[in-house]
Amino acid sequence: MAVAEITPQRDVSLVDLVDRLLSGGVVLTGDVTLSVADVDLVHVGLQLLIRSVEDDDEVIP
Amino acid sequence: MAETGAGHYVYCVMPGDAQPSLDDVAGMDDREPVEVLRHAGLAAVGTRVSLAEFGAEPLERNLNDLDWLARAARAHQAVLDRAFASGPIVPLRLCTIYADEAHVREMLERERAVLLDTLARLRDRSEWGVKLMVDARGRAARDPEPASPSSGREYFERRRRERQEREAAQGLTLRAAEEVHERLRRQATAATLLRPQTRELHGREGEMIFNGAYLVERSGVERFRAVAEELRAGQRRHGLALEVTGPWPPYNFVGPPER
C-alpha cells in the first residue's frame, strides 16, 4: 500500500486557515511579540509536527 | 520558569465607530469576554489571556501542538468573522499579545495613520483564495505501461521522449497557472501570489502549483466567482483542479510587515 493512500485526509479548510493566520495579518510589535512568531520558524515547526503526526498514523498494528 | 499574570490578546483593529456583534462569540479564552477597546479613532478587538498559556515560552510549545493550534486558529477566525461582518478590519498576525490595555492604546496611537489608511482601502473588500492542484495520479494513469525496450538505443530514445513529454507538461501547467492568475487579477482590486503549500502541509494527493489571493470589491464578487468557475471547468480538462476559498478577511492585503 502506498504511503499516500494511508495518509489521513486533512481538513483542507483548517490547513488554509492556519496557513493564512501564520503568514498573513499585519505584524505589529506586541509585548509577547513572538520571538516565536518568527513566522518561518512556526511554519517549520508546524510542518515538522504534521510529519510526526503522519508518522504515528503509519504505524502498522 | 512559569509565567504568571495576564496579557491582552488582540485579534484585529477596526474603525473607532465599529459596532461588531461579539456578545456570544468565544475567543481565545472562553472564560473571558471578547472586548472592544476604543482609542485614537480606532477599535482593537481583544481578550484577556493567561500568560501561563500565552507567554512567550508556553506559546512556542503550544503553537507546535496541532490540537492547540487548530483550536486557537478557529477561535481567532470566529472573532474575525464577527468583526468582519460589521465592517472593514485589519487582522493581526495570530497570537499578537500585549502586556496590558495601556500598551494596546500605545500601539493604536503609534500605528494610527497606517491603520486608518489600511481600513479605508479595505472597506467593502474581501479576500479570495485560489489554488491549483496537479493530480499526479491522474497524469500517471494516462501514460501507457511501456514494454521492455529491445535495445539500448530504444531504451535511451524512450527516456528522452519521456523527459521531453514531462517538460512539455510542466510548461503547459505553468502556462495554465499564469492564465488563471491573469484572468482573476482583472476581476480584483489587488492580487498577491502566496507560497504554494507543501505536501507536508496540505497532506493530499498531487502537487500544489499555484496559490493566489485576490482582494475583491463586494460588488465584483459574483463576477469573480463566475470567472473562477469558468476557469475551473477549463482547467479540469488539463488534469488541474482549481479550488476557490472565501470570503476571507484580508489577511494578505494588510501591507508590508511593520517592524
Interface residues (C-beta under 8 A of the other chain):
Chain A: A4 T7 P8 Q9 R10 V12 S13 L14 V15 D16 L17 V18 D19 R20 L21 L22 S23 G24 G25 V26 V27 L28 T29 G30 D31 V32 T33 L34 S35 V36 A37 V39 V42 G45 L46 Q47 L48 L49 I50 R51 V53 E54
Chain B: G7 V10 L51 F54 G55 A56 L59 E60 L63 N64 D65 L66 L69 A70 A73 R74 H76 Q77 V90 P91 L92 R93 L94 C95 T96 I97 Y98 A99 H103 M107 E111 T118 G129 L194 R195 Q197 T198 E200 L201 H202 G203 R204 E205 E243 T245 W248 Y251 N252 V254 G255 P257 E258 R259
